[in-house]
Amino acid sequence: MGFVNTKFLWSHYLCGVPKLYGVLTSLFNHEKPGQSKVSTKTKIVIDGFPRSANTYAHQAFLESQGDGIQQGEIAHHIHKSYQIIEGVKRNIPVILLIRNPKDAVLSLVIRQPKISIKTALKSYIVMHKQMLPYISSIIVSDFSQTISEFDKVLENVNDKYSSAFKVFENDTLFQEKIKKQIENRKEALKGTNNTIALPNKAKHKQKEILEKELGMSALLNEATEIYQKVLATSG
C-alpha cells in the first residue's frame, strides 16, 4: 500500500481513539486551506465523507446566514468521524452529510487517483461505523436531500437543537449564487489538493475501469449496508 493510501486509511482508524487523534491533529496542524476543525468558536458542524456535497452544504449555509455567522464558526471539510463525534460531545448542532458508497468512492478516486478503490471503501466503512453510536444525536442529510432540499435540512436542525439558523429560500437565484461561489472556491483552492486534470475521453475511460473494479469489490456490499444502517438509524 502506497504512502497516500496508508495515510488516508489510518487517519480514519485513528479517529476510533478520539483523544489520541485530537492530540495528533493539534501537534501536526491537520487543517488545510478550505477546512475548519471543531473549536471553541464552532456554532455548527457540517461534514461528511469526501464527495458527499460538503462544499455545496457549506456554501449554502454560509450564504443563508449572512452576517450572522463567520467562516471560522463552521466546522467543515475535515471528512473524519472525529469532527462529527466531537461536535456531539460539545453539544453543537451537527449535520452529517452522507452519500451512497458507490458514488462517493468512485467520485473520490477519480478526483484523487493516488487513493485506491480498496482504501476508499475501507475508509468509508470505518468512518461510518465509528459514527453509528452518535446518529440519534445528529441530523443526517443524504446526498440528494443536501443538493435539492438543504433548506429543509436546516429546518430540521432548528427543530432538533432549538437553534435559530436562517433558512434560505430555495429558488433558482439562490442556487445560481451558490454555484458561482463553488466555482470561485475551486479556483481559489486550485493546486492545493491531489487532483489530475485529464481530457474528457481519458476521464470516461478511467471511470469505466474504476466502475468495474468497484463493482467487483466485496467491500462495496459492506459499505452499502453501513450506509443504509446510518439512514435507517437516523429515522
GIGI-V502823 format. One record per run of one state. SS is the DSSP state (a for helix, b for strand, c for the rest). FROM is the first residue (numbers start at 1). TO is the last residue. If there is no record, write none. Layout:
BEGIN
((SS;FROM;TO) (SS;FROM;TO))
END
This chain:
BEGIN
((c;1;2) (a;3;14) (c;15;17) (a;18;28) (c;29;35) (b;36;36) (c;37;43) (b;44;48) (c;49;53) (a;54;68) (c;69;70) (a;71;73) (b;74;76) (c;77;80) (a;81;89) (c;90;92) (b;93;98) (c;99;100) (a;101;111) (c;112;116) (a;117;137) (c;138;138) (b;139;142) (a;143;148) (c;149;149) (a;150;161) (c;162;171) (a;172;188) (c;189;199) (a;200;216) (c;217;218) (a;219;234) (c;235;235))
END
